[in-house]
């Protein structure tokens, strides 16, 4: 942990020894110099600034844009069985009940006529 203790050319910094935790105060002009901790005698390098001790925040890269949705497929016209030509069985039944169609019938039309009979 590093703290800037004052402003200006004769500014002092304070940080904790990474080995024993002793708070060491030093002049800005001594930053970057190697010395020994006065308490544990461990060799230390006096940090240059607070930025040297405290890493900058990690900024995550932006998320990729979601993929464009696939273009909707054109809908196929659904063909209904009702549009197919009437079966021979339907036409025979209609003739039995006396109905003579004016032209070609679809299965849907023939079914409707049979249901109404």
Secondary structure, DSSP 8 states (H G I E B T S, - for coil): -EEE---STT-EEEEE-TTT--EEEEEGGGTT-EEE-TTT--EEE--SSHHHHS--------------------------GGGSB--HHHHHHHHHTT---SS--BHHHHHHHHHH-
